[in-house]
């Protein structure tokens, strides 16, 4: 009888050790899977709940995701639409844990320039929030005039006098925090 108790205790210890080993392996697999998930996949999996974005320079927007590309997102924020390069995001509040991969190669290939060109085609007034290296971002108002490979030209608002474009500002993509349009 004493041997039976000893073997039962030994079997229980082995079972517990096996369970701990299994739990450790599952945790390792979960960490490895999470390491392969990018921000765009998390954003795509989010759904329709509102998000609060804190961007570089303290710029804040709250709204619902309208589009997610590999390097930028579009947010419906009340009367405004906001295009935000992922590099300008400091924190996101309200983001769910689900992740969804983009199945369309065309959508995966949409660059920041693609999103900016769509805004430029509309010729709608925008406010561009630019990282100027100061504590607060520079806000440049106007219309997106030209979108290059790694820069955008913003034409200042002016009366249409038929003359040459005045007040053009060129902003490298790397300094662009957000582009707000509409409203």
Legacy VTK file of the C-alpha trace (Angstrom):
# vtk DataFile Version 3.0
C-alpha trace
ASCII
DATASET POLYDATA
POINTS 183 float
0.000 0.000 0.000
2.851 2.335 0.814
4.353 1.747 -2.641
1.016 2.532 -4.270
0.908 5.911 -2.518
4.496 6.626 -3.528
3.843 5.781 -7.199
0.592 7.769 -7.187
2.434 10.775 -5.790
5.195 10.344 -8.393
2.610 10.122 -11.209
0.897 13.285 -9.942
4.223 15.137 -9.893
4.996 14.003 -13.452
1.534 15.062 -14.632
1.941 18.478 -12.999
5.392 18.899 -14.546
3.979 17.879 -17.929
1.169 20.419 -17.581
3.652 23.171 -16.673
5.800 22.223 -19.674
2.765 22.353 -21.957
1.715 25.753 -20.586
5.246 27.096 -21.119
5.253 25.838 -24.718
1.855 27.427 -25.395
3.076 30.738 -23.945
6.218 30.565 -26.119
4.118 29.877 -29.224
1.798 32.790 -28.400
4.784 35.146 -28.005
6.296 33.910 -31.270
3.011 34.439 -33.096
2.600 37.948 -31.663
6.134 38.807 -32.790
5.067 38.228 -36.400
2.017 40.508 -36.257
2.449 44.084 -37.460
0.549 47.201 -36.486
-1.371 47.204 -39.786
-2.706 43.696 -39.075
-3.826 44.739 -35.593
-5.536 47.818 -37.023
-7.274 45.749 -39.741
-8.589 43.368 -37.090
-9.929 46.156 -34.907
-13.436 46.635 -36.266
-15.673 49.687 -35.928
-15.062 50.822 -32.354
-13.548 54.300 -32.011
-9.836 54.741 -31.407
-7.929 57.571 -29.747
-4.620 58.384 -31.426
-1.831 60.366 -29.822
0.564 61.473 -32.535
3.991 63.078 -32.541
3.957 66.625 -31.201
0.927 65.915 -29.011
-1.584 65.931 -31.887
-4.704 63.941 -30.959
-7.494 62.470 -33.056
-10.408 60.250 -32.123
-12.482 58.366 -34.647
-13.188 55.172 -36.526
-10.861 53.465 -38.955
-11.830 54.071 -42.579
-8.827 52.400 -44.231
-5.638 50.650 -43.163
-2.596 50.393 -45.435
0.751 48.872 -44.551
2.299 52.250 -43.600
-0.672 54.550 -42.950
-4.286 54.658 -41.842
-7.309 56.818 -42.567
-9.556 57.798 -39.691
-13.093 59.221 -39.833
-13.019 61.841 -37.102
-16.323 63.702 -37.007
-16.514 66.077 -39.947
-12.884 65.348 -40.837
-10.969 62.567 -42.491
-7.441 62.131 -41.219
-4.585 60.327 -42.957
-1.930 59.247 -40.447
1.422 57.655 -41.317
2.107 54.838 -38.848
5.461 56.458 -38.025
3.620 59.490 -36.619
1.680 57.409 -34.079
2.862 57.625 -30.476
0.044 55.634 -28.823
-3.338 54.121 -29.708
-6.096 53.724 -27.121
-8.930 51.277 -27.640
-7.211 48.933 -30.113
-8.485 45.357 -29.924
-6.229 42.303 -29.913
-7.528 40.719 -33.129
-5.255 40.764 -36.173
-6.204 40.365 -39.836
-3.743 40.021 -42.713
-4.431 41.977 -45.898
-5.432 39.500 -48.582
-5.205 41.933 -51.488
-1.757 42.514 -52.986
-3.008 45.808 -54.432
-4.108 47.099 -51.033
-0.869 45.891 -49.432
1.049 47.933 -52.000
-0.775 51.217 -51.275
1.958 53.602 -50.220
1.660 56.810 -48.253
1.996 58.588 -51.591
-1.068 56.715 -52.891
-3.186 57.974 -50.015
-1.898 61.523 -50.404
-2.525 61.476 -54.178
-6.168 60.521 -53.519
-6.500 63.610 -51.309
-4.672 65.770 -53.885
-7.111 64.673 -56.631
-10.026 66.001 -54.557
-8.357 69.438 -54.259
-10.046 69.797 -50.883
-8.499 72.049 -48.251
-6.261 70.278 -45.767
-4.336 70.948 -42.600
-0.990 69.158 -42.574
0.602 68.566 -39.191
4.369 68.622 -39.641
7.109 67.618 -37.209
9.193 70.784 -37.091
11.495 69.564 -34.336
9.780 71.817 -31.785
7.503 70.841 -28.940
4.434 71.592 -31.060
3.986 70.595 -34.684
3.754 73.113 -37.485
0.295 73.243 -39.082
0.376 73.976 -42.806
-3.004 74.764 -44.379
-3.743 74.627 -48.076
-4.273 72.028 -50.770
-2.010 69.154 -51.705
-0.516 70.295 -54.986
2.066 67.657 -55.900
2.856 64.301 -54.336
6.333 63.026 -55.116
8.104 59.804 -54.233
8.962 60.974 -50.713
7.522 64.481 -50.365
4.306 66.452 -50.714
3.879 70.050 -51.916
1.235 72.067 -50.114
-0.146 75.164 -51.827
-1.230 77.913 -49.441
-4.852 79.039 -49.713
-5.132 82.003 -52.057
-7.465 83.732 -54.427
-7.418 82.232 -57.905
-5.618 84.932 -59.840
-4.315 82.764 -62.677
-0.713 83.455 -61.706
2.038 81.087 -60.698
1.540 79.059 -57.570
2.664 81.010 -54.538
3.215 79.871 -51.033
4.242 76.327 -51.879
5.753 74.344 -49.037
7.498 71.053 -49.609
7.238 68.562 -46.742
9.202 65.297 -46.731
7.037 62.277 -45.874
9.346 61.571 -42.925
8.186 64.848 -41.274
4.463 64.409 -41.948
2.470 63.600 -38.783
-1.067 63.741 -40.216
-3.194 65.275 -42.959
-6.698 66.388 -41.972
-9.231 67.092 -44.720
-12.920 67.943 -44.839
-15.030 69.788 -42.342
LINES 1 184
183 0 1 2 3 4 5 6 7 8 9 10 11 12 13 14 15 16 17 18 19 20 21 22 23 24 25 26 27 28 29 30 31 32 33 34 35 36 37 38 39 40 41 42 43 44 45 46 47 48 49 50 51 52 53 54 55 56 57 58 59 60 61 62 63 64 65 66 67 68 69 70 71 72 73 74 75 76 77 78 79 80 81 82 83 84 85 86 87 88 89 90 91 92 93 94 95 96 97 98 99 100 101 102 103 104 105 106 107 108 109 110 111 112 113 114 115 116 117 118 119 120 121 122 123 124 125 126 127 128 129 130 131 132 133 134 135 136 137 138 139 140 141 142 143 144 145 146 147 148 149 150 151 152 153 154 155 156 157 158 159 160 161 162 163 164 165 166 167 168 169 170 171 172 173 174 175 176 177 178 179 180 181 182
